[in-house]
Amino acid sequence: MPADEAAELMALPGAEERLELTRADPMDYGSLVEAFMGCFGVFHTTSPSDLVSNYPPEMIDLEVRGALNVVEACSNAAVKRLVLTSSLSAMVWDQQRNAGIEGAYNSCIDEKCWSNLDFCRAKKLWGPVAKTMTEKAAWALARDKELDMVVINPAIVLGPKLMTSSSTASIMTYLKGVKELPQSGLFAIMHVDNLAQAHISALEIPKASGRYICYERVVSEFELVELIQKLYPHQSVPSRFSKSGQPHVLKNEKLQKLGIKFQTSVV
């Protein structure tokens, strides 16, 4: 963690009394076990979940192995619950949903949905490949170890601290990644404060289990163009996106049943 980010964390109210920073490497299993000893819960948040087409393919194996190390370390350190941050991209990239098949486009996306790995590989959507493979591998090992794991599948995350050139790049990368698809791509947004609350609830609420789609709202391509122009007025938008877009149907009733009420709006 960069020194400036560590300083920001330690400057938070109550941090000196209640926050301890330690170093651990996801590729170093021993360092994870040492860090997790005595912890009730662990949050495993990995690389950005909104990268679609410029995710380095060579990172896929590292992300999978890192998640498996975290699951294994949580089990051996007697952690009570692991909250894993996956991505909505592990759910939405499906060949039928994006192939122009009549009726398929309007199908609902819920926690039972998985992205199609063959489709993602054919389109070189390495980010969704990584998130799908990582989450599936983590679930398999967690069940084998009988580890209580909850997964949050967030949409693209925005917020005051994230309105930077890097978030602009992530959004534009997403647009470039889906521009070749016959049907509209899915663009759902989430405020970082609401996402943080979802993670806390997933750890603290005993009945939380399985996967949770986490988003504020789905925007059509037309709304997306307006949003980008509002947030980044000097950024051009690929001509692929027009008023013809239709939003997918996402369901997050499962998250709402935990009693979570979003307090902050992205726009």
Backbone as CSV, one residue per row, in Angstrom:
resi,resn,N_x,N_y,N_z,CA_x,CA_y,CA_z,C_x,C_y,C_z
1,MET,0.847,-1.192,0.000,0.000,0.000,0.000,0.882,1.242,0.000
2,PRO,0.613,2.193,-0.911,1.396,3.431,-0.929,1.308,4.166,0.402
3,ALA,2.379,4.877,0.731,2.444,5.553,2.022,1.321,6.562,2.196
4,ASP,0.942,7.262,1.110,-0.105,8.268,1.238,-1.459,7.628,1.547
5,GLU,-1.734,6.445,0.970,-2.986,5.754,1.265,-2.997,5.248,2.707
6,ALA,-1.864,4.743,3.171,-1.776,4.296,4.561,-2.003,5.464,5.515
7,ALA,-1.439,6.610,5.170,-1.611,7.798,6.017,-3.075,8.225,6.065
8,GLU,-3.772,8.131,4.930,-5.197,8.473,4.900,-6.000,7.563,5.819
9,LEU,-5.677,6.271,5.794,-6.392,5.326,6.649,-6.139,5.625,8.122
10,MET,-4.894,5.889,8.458,-4.560,6.137,9.861,-5.100,7.470,10.349
11,ALA,-5.501,8.336,9.411,-6.064,9.631,9.789,-7.563,9.561,10.044
12,LEU,-8.184,8.421,9.771,-9.617,8.269,9.999,-9.922,8.326,11.496
13,PRO,-11.109,8.793,11.866,-11.484,8.863,13.279,-11.382,7.501,13.967
14,GLY,-10.677,7.455,15.073,-10.537,6.229,15.838,-9.511,5.256,15.306
15,ALA,-8.824,5.597,14.227,-7.884,4.661,13.609,-6.720,4.309,14.529
16,GLU,-6.200,5.292,15.248,-5.055,5.025,16.122,-5.387,4.008,17.202
17,GLU,-6.636,3.987,17.639,-7.032,3.050,18.685,-7.488,1.703,18.125
18,ARG,-8.065,1.697,16.921,-8.742,0.481,16.456,-8.214,-0.087,15.152
19,LEU,-7.270,0.563,14.513,-6.801,0.101,13.198,-5.327,-0.274,13.257
20,GLU,-5.049,-1.459,12.768,-3.665,-1.924,12.665,-3.405,-2.333,11.221
21,LEU,-2.384,-1.787,10.633,-2.021,-2.128,9.255,-0.925,-3.186,9.270
22,THR,-1.093,-4.186,8.425,-0.091,-5.229,8.304,0.116,-5.546,6.836
23,ARG,1.193,-6.192,6.517,1.519,-6.487,5.117,1.359,-7.982,4.853
24,ALA,0.694,-8.314,3.762,0.541,-9.703,3.355,0.505,-9.769,1.836
25,ASP,1.030,-10.835,1.286,1.092,-11.031,-0.160,0.165,-12.187,-0.532
26,PRO,-0.833,-11.955,-1.410,-1.737,-13.049,-1.799,-1.020,-14.264,-2.365
27,MET,0.182,-14.054,-2.893,0.943,-15.182,-3.416,1.757,-15.874,-2.331
28,ASP,1.800,-15.287,-1.134,2.560,-15.839,-0.016,1.566,-16.362,1.024
29,TYR,1.284,-17.644,0.956,0.277,-18.243,1.830,0.596,-18.026,3.308
30,GLY,1.855,-18.159,3.674,2.256,-18.004,5.065,1.962,-16.621,5.606
31,SER,2.199,-15.597,4.782,1.940,-14.232,5.242,0.450,-13.992,5.446
32,LEU,-0.385,-14.664,4.670,-1.830,-14.527,4.822,-2.303,-15.166,6.128
33,VAL,-1.819,-16.359,6.414,-2.209,-17.033,7.648,-1.813,-16.185,8.851
34,GLU,-0.604,-15.648,8.807,-0.133,-14.810,9.909,-1.009,-13.572,10.079
35,ALA,-1.404,-12.967,8.966,-2.228,-11.758,9.031,-3.636,-12.061,9.518
36,PHE,-4.171,-13.235,9.185,-5.564,-13.565,9.496,-5.762,-14.133,10.903
37,MET,-4.696,-14.555,11.557,-4.831,-15.168,12.876,-5.523,-14.202,13.844
38,GLY,-6.566,-14.688,14.509,-7.294,-13.871,15.468,-8.379,-13.014,14.870
39,CYS,-8.552,-13.066,13.530,-9.578,-12.254,12.868,-10.909,-12.998,12.841
40,PHE,-11.990,-12.262,13.108,-13.324,-12.833,12.972,-13.694,-12.954,11.495
41,GLY,-13.411,-11.902,10.720,-13.770,-11.893,9.304,-12.661,-11.314,8.448
42,VAL,-12.711,-11.649,7.177,-11.738,-11.155,6.202,-12.485,-10.659,4.977
43,PHE,-12.100,-9.476,4.487,-12.577,-8.975,3.202,-11.461,-9.177,2.181
44,HIS,-11.768,-9.873,1.094,-10.767,-10.037,0.028,-11.225,-9.245,-1.186
45,THR,-10.653,-8.071,-1.363,-10.951,-7.222,-2.522,-9.730,-7.229,-3.420
46,THR,-9.948,-7.551,-4.681,-8.817,-7.724,-5.593,-8.758,-6.575,-6.593
47,SER,-8.268,-6.879,-7.781,-8.080,-5.846,-8.796,-9.429,-5.301,-9.255
48,PRO,-9.429,-4.143,-9.958,-10.697,-3.510,-10.363,-11.618,-4.467,-11.088
49,SER,-12.909,-4.390,-10.749,-13.878,-5.324,-11.316,-14.508,-4.824,-12.598
50,ASP,-14.148,-3.602,-13.037,-14.815,-3.036,-14.199,-13.948,-3.065,-15.450
51,LEU,-12.782,-3.717,-15.380,-11.951,-3.810,-16.563,-12.448,-4.962,-17.433
52,VAL,-12.662,-4.691,-18.702,-13.212,-5.708,-19.588,-12.185,-6.134,-20.629
53,SER,-11.768,-5.211,-21.472,-10.952,-5.603,-22.617,-9.464,-5.384,-22.414
54,ASN,-9.030,-4.603,-21.428,-7.600,-4.378,-21.287,-7.022,-5.068,-20.057
55,TYR,-7.739,-6.044,-19.523,-7.211,-6.842,-18.420,-6.095,-7.726,-18.973
56,PRO,-4.902,-7.705,-18.376,-3.791,-8.521,-18.895,-4.087,-10.012,-18.716
57,PRO,-4.139,-10.790,-19.786,-4.483,-12.215,-19.662,-3.548,-12.971,-18.732
58,GLU,-2.295,-12.531,-18.653,-1.335,-13.232,-17.798,-1.645,-13.057,-16.311
59,MET,-2.540,-12.116,-15.988,-2.903,-11.890,-14.587,-3.991,-12.851,-14.102
60,ILE,-4.645,-13.549,-15.027,-5.770,-14.407,-14.646,-5.325,-15.474,-13.653
61,ASP,-4.240,-16.173,-13.981,-3.774,-17.244,-13.102,-3.374,-16.697,-11.738
62,LEU,-2.743,-15.536,-11.712,-2.335,-14.940,-10.441,-3.546,-14.592,-9.580
63,GLU,-4.599,-14.059,-10.216,-5.790,-13.698,-9.453,-6.474,-14.940,-8.889
64,VAL,-6.540,-15.994,-9.677,-7.149,-17.235,-9.204,-6.343,-17.809,-8.046
65,ARG,-5.015,-17.898,-8.212,-4.179,-18.481,-7.168,-4.207,-17.632,-5.905
66,GLY,-4.256,-16.302,-6.065,-4.328,-15.434,-4.897,-5.598,-15.668,-4.095
67,ALA,-6.735,-15.806,-4.802,-8.004,-16.053,-4.115,-7.998,-17.403,-3.409
68,LEU,-7.429,-18.419,-4.060,-7.355,-19.741,-3.427,-6.489,-19.703,-2.177
69,ASN,-5.399,-18.956,-2.221,-4.554,-18.811,-1.038,-5.314,-18.140,0.101
70,VAL,-6.120,-17.131,-0.234,-6.904,-16.436,0.786,-7.919,-17.385,1.423
71,VAL,-8.618,-18.153,0.598,-9.608,-19.107,1.121,-8.932,-20.124,2.033
72,GLU,-7.827,-20.678,1.569,-7.102,-21.683,2.354,-6.602,-21.091,3.670
73,ALA,-6.064,-19.882,3.608,-5.540,-19.238,4.813,-6.657,-18.923,5.799
74,CYS,-7.804,-18.478,5.300,-8.948,-18.219,6.180,-9.372,-19.491,6.905
75,SER,-9.390,-20.588,6.190,-9.782,-21.858,6.787,-8.804,-22.263,7.888
76,ASN,-7.519,-22.170,7.612,-6.522,-22.609,8.580,-6.336,-21.626,9.731
77,ALA,-6.744,-20.359,9.532,-6.645,-19.372,10.605,-7.937,-19.286,11.416
78,ALA,-8.885,-20.177,11.132,-10.162,-20.235,11.848,-10.961,-18.940,11.720
79,VAL,-10.887,-18.301,10.550,-11.699,-17.117,10.279,-13.162,-17.547,10.191
80,LYS,-14.050,-16.789,10.797,-15.461,-17.169,10.837,-16.175,-16.926,9.509
81,ARG,-15.819,-15.843,8.813,-16.477,-15.561,7.534,-15.528,-14.798,6.618
82,LEU,-15.510,-15.208,5.359,-14.775,-14.505,4.312,-15.773,-13.816,3.395
83,VAL,-15.568,-12.517,3.164,-16.370,-11.780,2.184,-15.474,-11.511,0.985
84,LEU,-15.800,-12.135,-0.121,-15.009,-12.029,-1.343,-15.659,-11.042,-2.299
85,THR,-14.892,-10.098,-2.789,-15.394,-9.171,-3.800,-15.142,-9.761,-5.176
86,SER,-16.203,-10.119,-5.862,-16.096,-10.602,-7.231,-16.510,-9.452,-8.145
87,SER,-17.421,-9.688,-9.053,-17.840,-8.637,-9.978,-19.118,-9.054,-10.684
88,LEU,-19.886,-8.055,-11.093,-21.041,-8.317,-11.932,-20.606,-8.932,-13.267
89,SER,-19.361,-8.666,-13.648,-18.861,-9.218,-14.911,-18.724,-10.734,-14.863
90,ALA,-18.793,-11.329,-13.682,-18.789,-12.790,-13.572,-20.171,-13.374,-13.810
91,MET,-21.157,-12.502,-14.094,-22.537,-12.940,-14.250,-23.149,-12.622,-15.608
92,VAL,-22.741,-11.529,-16.238,-23.553,-10.957,-17.311,-23.114,-11.315,-18.726
93,TRP,-21.886,-11.800,-18.897,-21.395,-12.034,-20.262,-21.777,-13.429,-20.723
94,ASP,-22.903,-13.480,-21.416,-23.468,-14.749,-21.865,-23.757,-14.656,-23.354
95,GLN,-23.456,-15.715,-24.083,-23.589,-15.692,-25.537,-25.017,-15.411,-25.986
96,GLN,-25.997,-16.079,-25.409,-27.380,-15.843,-25.813,-27.807,-14.416,-25.488
97,ARG,-27.370,-13.930,-24.320,-27.796,-12.601,-23.895,-27.225,-11.522,-24.806
98,ASN,-26.121,-11.822,-25.497,-25.473,-10.810,-26.308,-25.395,-11.173,-27.787
99,ALA,-26.208,-12.141,-28.215,-26.127,-12.596,-29.597,-27.312,-12.168,-30.438
100,GLY,-28.166,-11.322,-29.895,-29.290,-10.847,-30.673,-30.416,-11.841,-30.772
101,ILE,-30.438,-12.865,-29.901,-31.508,-13.855,-29.934,-32.767,-13.240,-29.355
102,GLU,-33.826,-13.292,-30.092,-35.070,-12.650,-29.669,-35.545,-13.210,-28.341
103,GLY,-35.840,-12.322,-27.413,-36.340,-12.728,-26.110,-35.254,-12.960,-25.089
104,ALA,-34.033,-13.330,-25.547,-32.955,-13.618,-24.597,-32.453,-12.353,-23.934
105,TYR,-32.488,-11.247,-24.672,-31.907,-10.003,-24.165,-32.650,-9.486,-22.945
106,ASN,-33.939,-9.755,-22.866,-34.724,-9.223,-21.769,-34.764,-10.152,-20.555
107,SER,-34.013,-11.256,-20.614,-34.018,-12.169,-19.481,-33.358,-11.521,-18.279
108,CYS,-33.841,-11.905,-17.107,-33.320,-11.325,-15.863,-31.953,-11.914,-15.529
109,ILE,-31.139,-11.109,-14.919,-29.853,-11.543,-14.410,-29.946,-11.527,-12.891
110,ASP,-29.729,-12.687,-12.283,-29.753,-12.764,-10.832,-28.543,-13.558,-10.356
111,GLU,-28.554,-13.918,-9.065,-27.369,-14.554,-8.470,-27.095,-15.953,-9.010
112,LYS,-28.010,-16.528,-9.755,-27.772,-17.855,-10.334,-27.003,-17.782,-11.650
113,CYS,-26.850,-16.602,-12.200,-26.235,-16.441,-13.522,-24.706,-16.428,-13.445
114,TRP,-24.102,-17.016,-14.463,-22.647,-16.984,-14.612,-22.298,-16.559,-16.027
115,SER,-21.198,-15.848,-16.166,-20.708,-15.514,-17.499,-20.215,-16.780,-18.189
116,ASN,-20.373,-16.803,-19.511,-19.959,-17.950,-20.309,-18.481,-17.789,-20.673
117,LEU,-17.644,-18.679,-20.156,-16.197,-18.535,-20.342,-15.783,-18.682,-21.801
118,ASP,-16.420,-19.599,-22.538,-16.080,-19.766,-23.956,-16.380,-18.479,-24.734
119,PHE,-17.530,-17.890,-24.451,-17.915,-16.643,-25.103,-16.924,-15.530,-24.759
120,CYS,-16.566,-15.425,-23.476,-15.638,-14.372,-23.049,-14.263,-14.545,-23.683
121,ARG,-13.797,-15.780,-23.741,-12.481,-16.014,-24.360,-12.519,-15.683,-25.846
122,ALA,-13.611,-16.046,-26.523,-13.725,-15.754,-27.958,-13.707,-14.253,-28.219
123,LYS,-14.281,-13.478,-27.307,-14.313,-12.021,-27.448,-13.123,-11.336,-26.781
124,LYS,-12.216,-12.156,-26.198,-11.041,-11.624,-25.492,-11.433,-10.681,-24.349
125,LEU,-12.490,-11.051,-23.649,-12.932,-10.293,-22.478,-12.256,-10.894,-21.249
126,TRP,-10.974,-10.558,-21.095,-10.160,-11.232,-20.087,-10.559,-10.851,-18.654
127,GLY,-11.071,-9.653,-18.452,-11.532,-9.279,-17.122,-12.649,-10.191,-16.629
128,PRO,-13.742,-10.336,-17.404,-14.791,-11.285,-17.021,-14.290,-12.724,-16.891
129,VAL,-13.338,-13.134,-17.744,-12.768,-14.471,-17.598,-12.123,-14.619,-16.223
130,ALA,-11.326,-13.619,-15.839,-10.628,-13.675,-14.554,-11.607,-13.716,-13.388
131,LYS,-12.615,-12.845,-13.424,-13.564,-12.787,-12.305,-14.386,-14.058,-12.202
132,THR,-14.784,-14.612,-13.343,-15.588,-15.836,-13.335,-14.773,-17.014,-12.830
133,MET,-13.569,-17.183,-13.370,-12.718,-18.292,-12.947,-12.346,-18.176,-11.477
134,THR,-12.029,-16.960,-11.039,-11.619,-16.752,-9.650,-12.748,-17.072,-8.690
135,GLU,-13.934,-16.562,-8.990,-15.051,-16.811,-8.075,-15.426,-18.290,-8.030
136,LYS,-15.466,-18.931,-9.198,-15.819,-20.358,-9.217,-14.805,-21.189,-8.441
137,ALA,-13.517,-20.865,-8.614,-12.483,-21.604,-7.890,-12.598,-21.381,-6.386
138,ALA,-12.872,-20.139,-5.989,-13.012,-19.817,-4.570,-14.196,-20.555,-3.953
139,TRP,-15.322,-20.605,-4.684,-16.494,-21.325,-4.172,-16.182,-22.808,-3.990
140,ALA,-15.499,-23.400,-4.950,-15.190,-24.831,-4.869,-14.336,-25.130,-3.641
141,LEU,-13.309,-24.321,-3.410,-12.420,-24.573,-2.274,-13.112,-24.241,-0.952
142,ALA,-13.897,-23.166,-0.914,-14.593,-22.798,0.320,-15.552,-23.898,0.756
143,ARG,-16.260,-24.489,-0.194,-17.174,-25.585,0.144,-16.398,-26.802,0.626
144,ASP,-15.263,-27.068,-0.022,-14.449,-28.204,0.389,-13.918,-28.016,1.810
145,LYS,-13.572,-26.770,2.149,-13.025,-26.461,3.473,-14.120,-26.137,4.491
146,GLU,-15.372,-26.141,4.036,-16.516,-25.771,4.887,-16.319,-24.380,5.494
147,LEU,-15.812,-23.480,4.676,-15.604,-22.092,5.089,-16.843,-21.271,4.757
148,ASP,-17.293,-20.481,5.693,-18.431,-19.591,5.475,-17.956,-18.413,4.607
149,MET,-18.366,-18.420,3.349,-17.952,-17.368,2.421,-19.178,-16.696,1.815
150,VAL,-19.144,-15.377,1.729,-20.176,-14.584,1.070,-19.500,-13.783,-0.030
151,VAL,-20.148,-13.708,-1.185,-19.554,-13.008,-2.330,-20.402,-11.806,-2.710
152,ILE,-19.733,-10.678,-2.896,-20.381,-9.471,-3.397,-20.002,-9.300,-4.862
153,ASN,-21.019,-9.148,-5.717,-20.796,-8.959,-7.158,-21.211,-7.542,-7.534
154,PRO,-20.301,-6.570,-7.407,-20.660,-5.176,-7.642,-20.642,-4.785,-9.113
155,ALA,-21.466,-3.766,-9.398,-21.416,-3.129,-10.711,-20.199,-2.217,-10.754
156,ILE,-20.083,-1.404,-11.794,-18.972,-0.460,-11.891,-19.097,0.563,-10.771
157,VAL,-18.015,0.750,-10.032,-18.033,1.553,-8.815,-17.589,2.981,-9.103
158,LEU,-18.431,3.925,-8.673,-18.120,5.344,-8.830,-18.265,6.039,-7.481
159,GLY,-17.765,7.256,-7.406,-17.859,8.029,-6.174,-16.845,9.154,-6.206
160,PRO,-16.935,10.093,-5.273,-16.067,11.277,-5.288,-14.582,10.953,-5.392
161,LYS,-14.123,9.990,-4.588,-12.699,9.665,-4.597,-12.302,8.897,-5.840
162,LEU,-13.311,8.386,-6.585,-13.023,7.565,-7.757,-13.193,8.323,-9.059
163,MET,-13.628,9.580,-8.991,-13.822,10.360,-10.210,-12.486,10.912,-10.693
164,THR,-11.640,10.004,-11.131,-10.296,10.359,-11.551,-10.072,9.895,-12.980
165,SER,-8.869,10.163,-13.494,-8.551,9.719,-14.852,-8.595,8.208,-14.964
166,SER,-8.279,7.496,-13.857,-8.303,6.031,-13.909,-9.724,5.503,-14.059
167,SER,-10.694,6.150,-13.391,-12.076,5.700,-13.547,-12.591,6.031,-14.927
168,THR,-12.157,7.161,-15.483,-12.506,7.482,-16.868,-11.994,6.390,-17.794
169,ALA,-10.757,5.976,-17.584,-10.169,4.937,-18.424,-10.938,3.631,-18.294
170,SER,-11.372,3.296,-17.076,-12.118,2.058,-16.875,-13.435,2.082,-17.634
171,ILE,-14.150,3.207,-17.571,-15.430,3.314,-18.254,-15.230,3.253,-19.763
172,MET,-14.249,3.977,-20.276,-14.030,3.973,-21.712,-13.542,2.602,-22.185
173,THR,-12.745,1.927,-21.357,-12.316,0.573,-21.682,-13.505,-0.354,-21.783
174,TYR,-14.462,-0.182,-20.858,-15.682,-0.988,-20.900,-16.412,-0.771,-22.215
175,LEU,-16.556,0.475,-22.610,-17.260,0.782,-23.855,-16.566,0.144,-25.048
176,LYS,-15.248,0.244,-25.099,-14.511,-0.345,-26.208,-14.627,-1.859,-26.191
177,GLY,-14.730,-2.438,-24.989,-14.817,-3.888,-24.876,-16.116,-4.445,-25.389
178,VAL,-17.208,-3.684,-25.324,-18.509,-4.221,-25.733,-18.969,-3.684,-27.084
179,LYS,-18.198,-2.841,-27.724,-18.678,-2.164,-28.934,-18.927,-3.133,-30.077
180,GLU,-18.281,-4.309,-30.078,-18.446,-5.243,-31.183,-19.641,-6.174,-30.998
181,LEU,-20.277,-6.152,-29.829,-21.380,-7.063,-29.589,-22.623,-6.630,-30.347
182,PRO,-23.378,-7.583,-30.929,-24.576,-7.238,-31.698,-25.624,-6.537,-30.854
183,GLN,-25.746,-6.922,-29.595,-26.730,-6.305,-28.722,-26.038,-5.349,-27.762
184,SER,-26.828,-4.629,-27.001,-26.295,-3.644,-26.076,-25.529,-4.306,-24.941
185,GLY,-24.478,-3.637,-24.472,-23.763,-4.097,-23.304,-24.487,-3.641,-22.053
186,LEU,-24.166,-4.281,-20.962,-24.774,-3.924,-19.691,-23.875,-2.943,-18.956
187,PHE,-24.443,-1.839,-18.507,-23.696,-0.872,-17.724,-24.525,-0.533,-16.490
188,ALA,-24.094,-1.047,-15.353,-24.739,-0.750,-14.082,-23.737,-0.038,-13.201
189,ILE,-24.226,0.861,-12.354,-23.334,1.677,-11.547,-23.642,1.509,-10.063
190,MET,-22.630,1.806,-9.264,-22.721,1.622,-7.821,-21.876,2.680,-7.137
191,HIS,-22.415,3.319,-6.096,-21.629,4.289,-5.343,-20.735,3.544,-4.351
192,VAL,-19.500,3.985,-4.231,-18.522,3.296,-3.394,-18.976,3.218,-1.937
193,ASP,-19.675,4.242,-1.430,-20.146,4.208,-0.047,-21.173,3.101,0.166
194,ASN,-22.081,2.933,-0.814,-23.078,1.870,-0.716,-22.435,0.492,-0.820
195,LEU,-21.409,0.389,-1.655,-20.706,-0.885,-1.783,-20.013,-1.251,-0.478
196,ALA,-19.418,-0.261,0.186,-18.778,-0.517,1.475,-19.802,-1.019,2.494
197,GLN,-20.980,-0.401,2.505,-22.029,-0.829,3.427,-22.478,-2.257,3.129
198,ALA,-22.550,-2.614,1.861,-22.940,-3.973,1.488,-21.920,-4.979,2.013
199,HIS,-20.644,-4.644,1.926,-19.607,-5.546,2.436,-19.725,-5.722,3.951
200,ILE,-19.933,-4.626,4.660,-20.065,-4.700,6.120,-21.264,-5.564,6.502
201,SER,-22.377,-5.358,5.811,-23.579,-6.140,6.093,-23.352,-7.618,5.803
202,ALA,-22.636,-7.904,4.724,-22.365,-9.297,4.365,-21.528,-9.990,5.434
203,LEU,-20.687,-9.234,6.113,-19.876,-9.808,7.184,-20.670,-9.936,8.479
204,GLU,-21.434,-8.924,8.821,-22.028,-8.837,10.158,-23.398,-9.495,10.296
205,ILE,-24.147,-9.628,9.210,-25.490,-10.202,9.307,-25.392,-11.727,9.213
206,PRO,-25.765,-12.438,10.255,-25.578,-13.894,10.284,-26.231,-14.632,9.114
207,LYS,-27.416,-14.183,8.684,-28.139,-14.919,7.638,-27.586,-14.672,6.232
208,ALA,-26.635,-13.771,6.079,-26.042,-13.514,4.753,-25.375,-14.785,4.240
209,SER,-25.613,-15.098,2.959,-25.025,-16.307,2.382,-25.032,-16.212,0.864
210,GLY,-24.129,-16.923,0.241,-24.100,-16.989,-1.217,-23.599,-15.725,-1.876
211,ARG,-24.175,-15.440,-3.049,-23.753,-14.293,-3.865,-24.776,-13.166,-3.734
212,TYR,-24.274,-11.918,-3.920,-25.150,-10.758,-3.867,-24.802,-9.784,-4.994
213,ILE,-25.749,-9.602,-5.917,-25.601,-8.551,-6.915,-25.722,-7.203,-6.217
214,CYS,-24.801,-6.318,-6.501,-24.759,-5.031,-5.800,-24.668,-3.910,-6.837
215,TYR,-25.770,-3.185,-7.001,-25.775,-2.072,-7.934,-26.807,-1.046,-7.500
216,GLU,-26.635,0.181,-7.966,-27.587,1.252,-7.673,-28.658,1.306,-8.749
217,ARG,-28.231,1.312,-10.006,-29.200,1.272,-11.098,-28.508,0.889,-12.393
218,VAL,-29.288,0.387,-13.326,-28.809,0.068,-14.671,-29.131,1.240,-15.576
219,VAL,-28.193,1.601,-16.429,-28.436,2.707,-17.346,-28.411,2.193,-18.780
220,SER,-29.253,2.777,-19.611,-29.251,2.441,-21.032,-28.038,3.092,-21.681
221,GLU,-27.778,2.711,-22.925,-26.638,3.308,-23.625,-26.822,4.816,-23.786
222,PHE,-28.032,5.249,-24.036,-28.287,6.678,-24.177,-28.001,7.400,-22.858
223,GLU,-28.489,6.812,-21.743,-28.210,7.404,-20.437,-26.718,7.382,-20.136
224,LEU,-26.046,6.313,-20.577,-24.618,6.196,-20.338,-23.848,7.306,-21.033
225,VAL,-24.225,7.581,-22.271,-23.580,8.684,-22.991,-23.776,9.997,-22.247
226,GLU,-25.003,10.234,-21.777,-25.271,11.466,-21.029,-24.470,11.516,-19.737
227,LEU,-24.355,10.369,-19.064,-23.614,10.310,-17.810,-22.138,10.622,-18.032
228,ILE,-21.565,10.012,-19.067,-20.143,10.261,-19.348,-19.913,11.713,-19.713
229,GLN,-20.816,12.272,-20.519,-20.666,13.671,-20.905,-20.797,14.604,-19.710
230,LYS,-21.604,14.186,-18.717,-21.765,14.995,-17.512,-20.533,14.897,-16.621
231,LEU,-20.041,13.671,-16.425,-18.906,13.468,-15.538,-17.580,13.860,-16.182
232,TYR,-17.461,13.585,-17.477,-16.203,13.836,-18.189,-16.499,14.581,-19.482
233,PRO,-16.791,15.883,-19.422,-17.235,16.642,-20.595,-16.222,16.697,-21.734
234,HIS,-14.956,16.453,-21.441,-13.928,16.530,-22.482,-13.580,15.154,-23.066
235,GLN,-14.308,14.123,-22.649,-14.026,12.767,-23.111,-14.972,12.398,-24.248
236,SER,-14.427,11.956,-25.375,-15.269,11.524,-26.486,-15.829,10.140,-26.207
237,VAL,-16.983,9.853,-26.805,-17.662,8.582,-26.599,-17.648,7.811,-27.912
238,PRO,-17.321,6.506,-27.904,-17.333,5.722,-29.143,-18.680,5.819,-29.857
239,SER,-18.629,5.924,-31.178,-19.846,6.116,-31.966,-20.768,4.900,-31.913
240,ARG,-20.292,3.765,-31.449,-21.099,2.547,-31.332,-22.324,2.783,-30.440
241,PHE,-22.229,3.735,-29.508,-23.280,3.918,-28.524,-24.241,5.008,-28.960
242,SER,-25.535,4.685,-28.938,-26.551,5.592,-29.452,-27.811,5.481,-28.602
243,LYS,-28.887,6.108,-29.058,-30.143,6.102,-28.314,-30.878,4.772,-28.395
244,SER,-30.373,3.840,-29.192,-31.101,2.597,-29.405,-30.928,1.579,-28.287
245,GLY,-30.038,1.844,-27.350,-29.744,0.868,-26.310,-30.907,0.621,-25.367
246,GLN,-30.969,-0.595,-24.839,-31.969,-0.971,-23.852,-31.243,-1.530,-22.633
247,PRO,-31.727,-1.239,-21.432,-31.068,-1.785,-20.249,-31.414,-3.243,-20.030
248,HIS,-30.445,-3.997,-19.503,-30.747,-5.343,-19.053,-31.641,-5.269,-17.822
249,VAL,-32.173,-6.414,-17.450,-32.979,-6.497,-16.234,-32.135,-7.188,-15.164
250,LEU,-31.749,-6.445,-14.163,-30.972,-6.972,-13.052,-31.867,-7.107,-11.831
251,LYS,-31.610,-8.131,-11.025,-32.390,-8.315,-9.806,-31.446,-8.312,-8.612
252,ASN,-31.708,-7.447,-7.648,-30.906,-7.459,-6.423,-31.789,-7.529,-5.179
253,GLU,-32.951,-8.180,-5.321,-33.839,-8.331,-4.179,-33.167,-9.063,-3.028
254,LYS,-32.242,-9.966,-3.361,-31.564,-10.723,-2.315,-30.770,-9.789,-1.402
255,LEU,-30.099,-8.807,-2.001,-29.350,-7.836,-1.201,-30.290,-6.983,-0.368
256,GLN,-31.405,-6.603,-0.962,-32.369,-5.776,-0.247,-32.957,-6.493,0.969
257,LYS,-33.053,-7.824,0.886,-33.591,-8.591,2.009,-32.687,-8.552,3.234
258,LEU,-31.437,-8.144,3.037,-30.539,-7.973,4.189,-30.833,-6.671,4.922
259,GLY,-31.754,-5.886,4.368,-32.113,-4.617,5.007,-31.237,-3.451,4.605
260,ILE,-30.473,-3.624,3.528,-29.568,-2.570,3.084,-30.363,-1.509,2.329
261,LYS,-30.189,-0.265,2.707,-30.794,0.855,2.006,-29.696,1.803,1.577
262,PHE,-29.606,2.003,0.261,-28.561,2.856,-0.267,-28.807,4.306,0.155
263,GLN,-27.776,4.916,0.734,-27.906,6.274,1.269,-27.343,7.327,0.321
264,THR,-26.518,6.905,-0.619,-25.822,7.852,-1.482,-26.101,7.544,-2.940
265,SER,-26.245,8.559,-3.749,-26.492,8.370,-5.178,-25.261,8.769,-5.972
266,VAL,-25.008,8.017,-7.062,-23.856,8.315,-7.905,-24.050,9.646,-8.621
267,VAL,-25.255,9.850,-9.166,-25.527,11.092,-9.911,-26.834,11.679,-9.420
